[in-house]
Amino acid sequence: MSKNNTVKLRLDPQRPPPLTQAQKSRLSALAALPDDQIDTSDAPSRLDAVWMKAAEQLPHTKKQITLRIDAEVLDFFKDSGKRYQSRMNAVLRSYVEAHKAHAK
């Protein structure tokens, strides 16, 4: 197929296309099922979903320190874009809060 026959579509997450009646019926049937009966085996893993909340709540006051980090860990955060240090801090904060909640 030539380049001129290629159709590109972009979805606007703020204005998704309307659902068909068949899609609405399938969603209603799925919503009626208990969570343990829903097959999620084909759903992709979202490792970043765990840290989404942490990234939204970046603390404002910080203390400068020297910290030794594994090169692979540092590269991972640097490769994910700007403000990598803030994201690292958010992950550590999330870890601390999870352990504080568990200790109660």
Phi and psi in radians as a Rosetta constraint file:
Dihedral C 1 N 2 CA 2 C 2 CIRCULARHARMONIC -1.356 0.35
Dihedral N 2 CA 2 C 2 N 3 CIRCULARHARMONIC 2.890 0.35
Dihedral C 2 N 3 CA 3 C 3 CIRCULARHARMONIC -1.086 0.35
Dihedral N 3 CA 3 C 3 N 4 CIRCULARHARMONIC -0.547 0.35
Dihedral C 3 N 4 CA 4 C 4 CIRCULARHARMONIC -1.219 0.35
Dihedral N 4 CA 4 C 4 N 5 CIRCULARHARMONIC -0.327 0.35
Dihedral C 4 N 5 CA 5 C 5 CIRCULARHARMONIC -1.659 0.35
Dihedral N 5 CA 5 C 5 N 6 CIRCULARHARMONIC 0.072 0.35
Dihedral C 5 N 6 CA 6 C 6 CIRCULARHARMONIC -1.455 0.35
Dihedral N 6 CA 6 C 6 N 7 CIRCULARHARMONIC 2.307 0.35
Dihedral C 6 N 7 CA 7 C 7 CIRCULARHARMONIC -1.935 0.35
Dihedral N 7 CA 7 C 7 N 8 CIRCULARHARMONIC 2.207 0.35
Dihedral C 7 N 8 CA 8 C 8 CIRCULARHARMONIC -1.935 0.35
Dihedral N 8 CA 8 C 8 N 9 CIRCULARHARMONIC 2.288 0.35
Dihedral C 8 N 9 CA 9 C 9 CIRCULARHARMONIC -2.128 0.35
Dihedral N 9 CA 9 C 9 N 10 CIRCULARHARMONIC 2.492 0.35
Dihedral C 9 N 10 CA 10 C 10 CIRCULARHARMONIC -2.149 0.35
Dihedral N 10 CA 10 C 10 N 11 CIRCULARHARMONIC 2.317 0.35
Dihedral C 10 N 11 CA 11 C 11 CIRCULARHARMONIC -1.658 0.35
Dihedral N 11 CA 11 C 11 N 12 CIRCULARHARMONIC 2.364 0.35
Dihedral C 11 N 12 CA 12 C 12 CIRCULARHARMONIC -1.629 0.35
Dihedral N 12 CA 12 C 12 N 13 CIRCULARHARMONIC 1.964 0.35
Dihedral C 12 N 13 CA 13 C 13 CIRCULARHARMONIC -1.058 0.35
Dihedral N 13 CA 13 C 13 N 14 CIRCULARHARMONIC -0.376 0.35
Dihedral C 13 N 14 CA 14 C 14 CIRCULARHARMONIC -1.370 0.35
Dihedral N 14 CA 14 C 14 N 15 CIRCULARHARMONIC -0.419 0.35
Dihedral C 14 N 15 CA 15 C 15 CIRCULARHARMONIC -2.357 0.35
Dihedral N 15 CA 15 C 15 N 16 CIRCULARHARMONIC 1.305 0.35
Dihedral C 15 N 16 CA 16 C 16 CIRCULARHARMONIC -1.196 0.35
Dihedral N 16 CA 16 C 16 N 17 CIRCULARHARMONIC 2.760 0.35
Dihedral C 16 N 17 CA 17 C 17 CIRCULARHARMONIC -1.156 0.35
Dihedral N 17 CA 17 C 17 N 18 CIRCULARHARMONIC 2.648 0.35
Dihedral C 17 N 18 CA 18 C 18 CIRCULARHARMONIC -1.151 0.35
Dihedral N 18 CA 18 C 18 N 19 CIRCULARHARMONIC 2.565 0.35
Dihedral C 18 N 19 CA 19 C 19 CIRCULARHARMONIC -1.346 0.35
Dihedral N 19 CA 19 C 19 N 20 CIRCULARHARMONIC 2.536 0.35
Dihedral C 19 N 20 CA 20 C 20 CIRCULARHARMONIC -1.373 0.35
Dihedral N 20 CA 20 C 20 N 21 CIRCULARHARMONIC 2.916 0.35
Dihedral C 20 N 21 CA 21 C 21 CIRCULARHARMONIC -1.095 0.35
Dihedral N 21 CA 21 C 21 N 22 CIRCULARHARMONIC -0.664 0.35
Dihedral C 21 N 22 CA 22 C 22 CIRCULARHARMONIC -1.105 0.35
Dihedral N 22 CA 22 C 22 N 23 CIRCULARHARMONIC -0.724 0.35
Dihedral C 22 N 23 CA 23 C 23 CIRCULARHARMONIC -1.138 0.35
Dihedral N 23 CA 23 C 23 N 24 CIRCULARHARMONIC -0.729 0.35
Dihedral C 23 N 24 CA 24 C 24 CIRCULARHARMONIC -1.079 0.35
Dihedral N 24 CA 24 C 24 N 25 CIRCULARHARMONIC -0.709 0.35
Dihedral C 24 N 25 CA 25 C 25 CIRCULARHARMONIC -1.128 0.35
Dihedral N 25 CA 25 C 25 N 26 CIRCULARHARMONIC -0.761 0.35
Dihedral C 25 N 26 CA 26 C 26 CIRCULARHARMONIC -1.115 0.35
Dihedral N 26 CA 26 C 26 N 27 CIRCULARHARMONIC -0.713 0.35
Dihedral C 26 N 27 CA 27 C 27 CIRCULARHARMONIC -1.158 0.35
Dihedral N 27 CA 27 C 27 N 28 CIRCULARHARMONIC -0.678 0.35
Dihedral C 27 N 28 CA 28 C 28 CIRCULARHARMONIC -1.109 0.35
Dihedral N 28 CA 28 C 28 N 29 CIRCULARHARMONIC -0.749 0.35
Dihedral C 28 N 29 CA 29 C 29 CIRCULARHARMONIC -1.122 0.35
Dihedral N 29 CA 29 C 29 N 30 CIRCULARHARMONIC -0.697 0.35
Dihedral C 29 N 30 CA 30 C 30 CIRCULARHARMONIC -1.161 0.35
Dihedral N 30 CA 30 C 30 N 31 CIRCULARHARMONIC -0.720 0.35
Dihedral C 30 N 31 CA 31 C 31 CIRCULARHARMONIC -1.119 0.35
Dihedral N 31 CA 31 C 31 N 32 CIRCULARHARMONIC -0.481 0.35
Dihedral C 31 N 32 CA 32 C 32 CIRCULARHARMONIC -1.354 0.35
Dihedral N 32 CA 32 C 32 N 33 CIRCULARHARMONIC -0.310 0.35
Dihedral C 32 N 33 CA 33 C 33 CIRCULARHARMONIC -1.356 0.35
Dihedral N 33 CA 33 C 33 N 34 CIRCULARHARMONIC 2.530 0.35
Dihedral C 33 N 34 CA 34 C 34 CIRCULARHARMONIC -1.169 0.35
Dihedral N 34 CA 34 C 34 N 35 CIRCULARHARMONIC 2.629 0.35
Dihedral C 34 N 35 CA 35 C 35 CIRCULARHARMONIC -0.956 0.35
Dihedral N 35 CA 35 C 35 N 36 CIRCULARHARMONIC -0.664 0.35
Dihedral C 35 N 36 CA 36 C 36 CIRCULARHARMONIC -1.247 0.35
Dihedral N 36 CA 36 C 36 N 37 CIRCULARHARMONIC -0.168 0.35
Dihedral C 36 N 37 CA 37 C 37 CIRCULARHARMONIC -1.755 0.35
Dihedral N 37 CA 37 C 37 N 38 CIRCULARHARMONIC 0.004 0.35
Dihedral C 37 N 38 CA 38 C 38 CIRCULARHARMONIC -1.569 0.35
Dihedral N 38 CA 38 C 38 N 39 CIRCULARHARMONIC 2.171 0.35
Dihedral C 38 N 39 CA 39 C 39 CIRCULARHARMONIC -1.423 0.35
Dihedral N 39 CA 39 C 39 N 40 CIRCULARHARMONIC 1.947 0.35
Dihedral C 39 N 40 CA 40 C 40 CIRCULARHARMONIC -1.919 0.35
Dihedral N 40 CA 40 C 40 N 41 CIRCULARHARMONIC 0.266 0.35
Dihedral C 40 N 41 CA 41 C 41 CIRCULARHARMONIC -1.102 0.35
Dihedral N 41 CA 41 C 41 N 42 CIRCULARHARMONIC -0.433 0.35
Dihedral C 41 N 42 CA 42 C 42 CIRCULARHARMONIC -1.649 0.35
Dihedral N 42 CA 42 C 42 N 43 CIRCULARHARMONIC 0.019 0.35
Dihedral C 42 N 43 CA 43 C 43 CIRCULARHARMONIC -1.351 0.35
Dihedral N 43 CA 43 C 43 N 44 CIRCULARHARMONIC 2.358 0.35
Dihedral C 43 N 44 CA 44 C 44 CIRCULARHARMONIC -1.196 0.35
Dihedral N 44 CA 44 C 44 N 45 CIRCULARHARMONIC 2.584 0.35
Dihedral C 44 N 45 CA 45 C 45 CIRCULARHARMONIC -1.259 0.35
Dihedral N 45 CA 45 C 45 N 46 CIRCULARHARMONIC 2.363 0.35
Dihedral C 45 N 46 CA 46 C 46 CIRCULARHARMONIC -2.060 0.35
Dihedral N 46 CA 46 C 46 N 47 CIRCULARHARMONIC 1.375 0.35
Dihedral C 46 N 47 CA 47 C 47 CIRCULARHARMONIC -1.066 0.35
Dihedral N 47 CA 47 C 47 N 48 CIRCULARHARMONIC -0.565 0.35
Dihedral C 47 N 48 CA 48 C 48 CIRCULARHARMONIC -1.267 0.35
Dihedral N 48 CA 48 C 48 N 49 CIRCULARHARMONIC -0.306 0.35
Dihedral C 48 N 49 CA 49 C 49 CIRCULARHARMONIC -1.093 0.35
Dihedral N 49 CA 49 C 49 N 50 CIRCULARHARMONIC -0.550 0.35
Dihedral C 49 N 50 CA 50 C 50 CIRCULARHARMONIC -1.092 0.35
Dihedral N 50 CA 50 C 50 N 51 CIRCULARHARMONIC -0.583 0.35
Dihedral C 50 N 51 CA 51 C 51 CIRCULARHARMONIC -1.756 0.35
Dihedral N 51 CA 51 C 51 N 52 CIRCULARHARMONIC 0.041 0.35
Dihedral C 51 N 52 CA 52 C 52 CIRCULARHARMONIC -1.057 0.35
Dihedral N 52 CA 52 C 52 N 53 CIRCULARHARMONIC -0.741 0.35
Dihedral C 52 N 53 CA 53 C 53 CIRCULARHARMONIC -1.116 0.35
Dihedral N 53 CA 53 C 53 N 54 CIRCULARHARMONIC -0.715 0.35
Dihedral C 53 N 54 CA 54 C 54 CIRCULARHARMONIC -1.080 0.35
Dihedral N 54 CA 54 C 54 N 55 CIRCULARHARMONIC -0.707 0.35
Dihedral C 54 N 55 CA 55 C 55 CIRCULARHARMONIC -1.210 0.35
Dihedral N 55 CA 55 C 55 N 56 CIRCULARHARMONIC -0.445 0.35
Dihedral C 55 N 56 CA 56 C 56 CIRCULARHARMONIC -1.328 0.35
Dihedral N 56 CA 56 C 56 N 57 CIRCULARHARMONIC -0.411 0.35
Dihedral C 56 N 57 CA 57 C 57 CIRCULARHARMONIC -2.019 0.35
Dihedral N 57 CA 57 C 57 N 58 CIRCULARHARMONIC 1.070 0.35
Dihedral C 57 N 58 CA 58 C 58 CIRCULARHARMONIC -1.296 0.35
Dihedral N 58 CA 58 C 58 N 59 CIRCULARHARMONIC 2.253 0.35
Dihedral C 58 N 59 CA 59 C 59 CIRCULARHARMONIC -1.208 0.35
Dihedral N 59 CA 59 C 59 N 60 CIRCULARHARMONIC 2.738 0.35
Dihedral C 59 N 60 CA 60 C 60 CIRCULARHARMONIC -1.727 0.35
Dihedral N 60 CA 60 C 60 N 61 CIRCULARHARMONIC -0.586 0.35
Dihedral C 60 N 61 CA 61 C 61 CIRCULARHARMONIC -1.690 0.35
Dihedral N 61 CA 61 C 61 N 62 CIRCULARHARMONIC 2.278 0.35
Dihedral C 61 N 62 CA 62 C 62 CIRCULARHARMONIC -2.366 0.35
Dihedral N 62 CA 62 C 62 N 63 CIRCULARHARMONIC 2.742 0.35
Dihedral C 62 N 63 CA 63 C 63 CIRCULARHARMONIC -2.074 0.35
Dihedral N 63 CA 63 C 63 N 64 CIRCULARHARMONIC 2.268 0.35
Dihedral C 63 N 64 CA 64 C 64 CIRCULARHARMONIC -1.360 0.35
Dihedral N 64 CA 64 C 64 N 65 CIRCULARHARMONIC 2.288 0.35
Dihedral C 64 N 65 CA 65 C 65 CIRCULARHARMONIC -2.427 0.35
Dihedral N 65 CA 65 C 65 N 66 CIRCULARHARMONIC 3.027 0.35
Dihedral C 65 N 66 CA 66 C 66 CIRCULARHARMONIC -1.886 0.35
Dihedral N 66 CA 66 C 66 N 67 CIRCULARHARMONIC 2.255 0.35
Dihedral C 66 N 67 CA 67 C 67 CIRCULARHARMONIC -2.409 0.35
Dihedral N 67 CA 67 C 67 N 68 CIRCULARHARMONIC 2.314 0.35
Dihedral C 67 N 68 CA 68 C 68 CIRCULARHARMONIC -1.629 0.35
Dihedral N 68 CA 68 C 68 N 69 CIRCULARHARMONIC 2.166 0.35
Dihedral C 68 N 69 CA 69 C 69 CIRCULARHARMONIC -2.142 0.35
Dihedral N 69 CA 69 C 69 N 70 CIRCULARHARMONIC 2.493 0.35
Dihedral C 69 N 70 CA 70 C 70 CIRCULARHARMONIC -0.986 0.35
Dihedral N 70 CA 70 C 70 N 71 CIRCULARHARMONIC 2.430 0.35
Dihedral C 70 N 71 CA 71 C 71 CIRCULARHARMONIC -0.986 0.35
Dihedral N 71 CA 71 C 71 N 72 CIRCULARHARMONIC -0.697 0.35
Dihedral C 71 N 72 CA 72 C 72 CIRCULARHARMONIC -1.119 0.35
Dihedral N 72 CA 72 C 72 N 73 CIRCULARHARMONIC -0.684 0.35
Dihedral C 72 N 73 CA 73 C 73 CIRCULARHARMONIC -1.171 0.35
Dihedral N 73 CA 73 C 73 N 74 CIRCULARHARMONIC -0.804 0.35
Dihedral C 73 N 74 CA 74 C 74 CIRCULARHARMONIC -1.074 0.35
Dihedral N 74 CA 74 C 74 N 75 CIRCULARHARMONIC -0.787 0.35
Dihedral C 74 N 75 CA 75 C 75 CIRCULARHARMONIC -1.053 0.35
Dihedral N 75 CA 75 C 75 N 76 CIRCULARHARMONIC -0.706 0.35
Dihedral C 75 N 76 CA 76 C 76 CIRCULARHARMONIC -1.012 0.35
Dihedral N 76 CA 76 C 76 N 77 CIRCULARHARMONIC -0.862 0.35
Dihedral C 76 N 77 CA 77 C 77 CIRCULARHARMONIC -1.217 0.35
Dihedral N 77 CA 77 C 77 N 78 CIRCULARHARMONIC -0.699 0.35
Dihedral C 77 N 78 CA 78 C 78 CIRCULARHARMONIC -1.097 0.35
Dihedral N 78 CA 78 C 78 N 79 CIRCULARHARMONIC -0.687 0.35
Dihedral C 78 N 79 CA 79 C 79 CIRCULARHARMONIC -1.197 0.35
Dihedral N 79 CA 79 C 79 N 80 CIRCULARHARMONIC -0.299 0.35
Dihedral C 79 N 80 CA 80 C 80 CIRCULARHARMONIC -1.481 0.35
Dihedral N 80 CA 80 C 80 N 81 CIRCULARHARMONIC -0.021 0.35
Dihedral C 80 N 81 CA 81 C 81 CIRCULARHARMONIC 2.078 0.35
Dihedral N 81 CA 81 C 81 N 82 CIRCULARHARMONIC -2.998 0.35
Dihedral C 81 N 82 CA 82 C 82 CIRCULARHARMONIC -1.118 0.35
Dihedral N 82 CA 82 C 82 N 83 CIRCULARHARMONIC 2.807 0.35
Dihedral C 82 N 83 CA 83 C 83 CIRCULARHARMONIC 1.118 0.35
Dihedral N 83 CA 83 C 83 N 84 CIRCULARHARMONIC 0.542 0.35
Dihedral C 83 N 84 CA 84 C 84 CIRCULARHARMONIC -1.087 0.35
Dihedral N 84 CA 84 C 84 N 85 CIRCULARHARMONIC -0.586 0.35
Dihedral C 84 N 85 CA 85 C 85 CIRCULARHARMONIC -1.170 0.35
Dihedral N 85 CA 85 C 85 N 86 CIRCULARHARMONIC -0.651 0.35
Dihedral C 85 N 86 CA 86 C 86 CIRCULARHARMONIC -1.155 0.35
Dihedral N 86 CA 86 C 86 N 87 CIRCULARHARMONIC -0.663 0.35
Dihedral C 86 N 87 CA 87 C 87 CIRCULARHARMONIC -1.181 0.35
Dihedral N 87 CA 87 C 87 N 88 CIRCULARHARMONIC -0.681 0.35
Dihedral C 87 N 88 CA 88 C 88 CIRCULARHARMONIC -1.062 0.35
Dihedral N 88 CA 88 C 88 N 89 CIRCULARHARMONIC -0.758 0.35
Dihedral C 88 N 89 CA 89 C 89 CIRCULARHARMONIC -1.092 0.35
Dihedral N 89 CA 89 C 89 N 90 CIRCULARHARMONIC -0.704 0.35
Dihedral C 89 N 90 CA 90 C 90 CIRCULARHARMONIC -1.123 0.35
Dihedral N 90 CA 90 C 90 N 91 CIRCULARHARMONIC -0.676 0.35
Dihedral C 90 N 91 CA 91 C 91 CIRCULARHARMONIC -1.136 0.35
Dihedral N 91 CA 91 C 91 N 92 CIRCULARHARMONIC -0.772 0.35
Dihedral C 91 N 92 CA 92 C 92 CIRCULARHARMONIC -1.119 0.35
Dihedral N 92 CA 92 C 92 N 93 CIRCULARHARMONIC -0.708 0.35
Dihedral C 92 N 93 CA 93 C 93 CIRCULARHARMONIC -1.083 0.35
Dihedral N 93 CA 93 C 93 N 94 CIRCULARHARMONIC -0.756 0.35
Dihedral C 93 N 94 CA 94 C 94 CIRCULARHARMONIC -1.063 0.35
Dihedral N 94 CA 94 C 94 N 95 CIRCULARHARMONIC -0.701 0.35
Dihedral C 94 N 95 CA 95 C 95 CIRCULARHARMONIC -1.090 0.35
Dihedral N 95 CA 95 C 95 N 96 CIRCULARHARMONIC -0.798 0.35
Dihedral C 95 N 96 CA 96 C 96 CIRCULARHARMONIC -1.085 0.35
Dihedral N 96 CA 96 C 96 N 97 CIRCULARHARMONIC -0.806 0.35
Dihedral C 96 N 97 CA 97 C 97 CIRCULARHARMONIC -1.119 0.35
Dihedral N 97 CA 97 C 97 N 98 CIRCULARHARMONIC -0.649 0.35
Dihedral C 97 N 98 CA 98 C 98 CIRCULARHARMONIC -1.137 0.35
Dihedral N 98 CA 98 C 98 N 99 CIRCULARHARMONIC -0.685 0.35
Dihedral C 98 N 99 CA 99 C 99 CIRCULARHARMONIC -1.312 0.35
Dihedral N 99 CA 99 C 99 N 100 CIRCULARHARMONIC -0.556 0.35
Dihedral C 99 N 100 CA 100 C 100 CIRCULARHARMONIC -1.146 0.35
Dihedral N 100 CA 100 C 100 N 101 CIRCULARHARMONIC -0.745 0.35
Dihedral C 100 N 101 CA 101 C 101 CIRCULARHARMONIC -1.138 0.35
Dihedral N 101 CA 101 C 101 N 102 CIRCULARHARMONIC -0.654 0.35
Dihedral C 101 N 102 CA 102 C 102 CIRCULARHARMONIC -1.221 0.35
Dihedral N 102 CA 102 C 102 N 103 CIRCULARHARMONIC -0.542 0.35
Dihedral C 102 N 103 CA 103 C 103 CIRCULARHARMONIC -1.304 0.35
Dihedral N 103 CA 103 C 103 N 104 CIRCULARHARMONIC -0.339 0.35
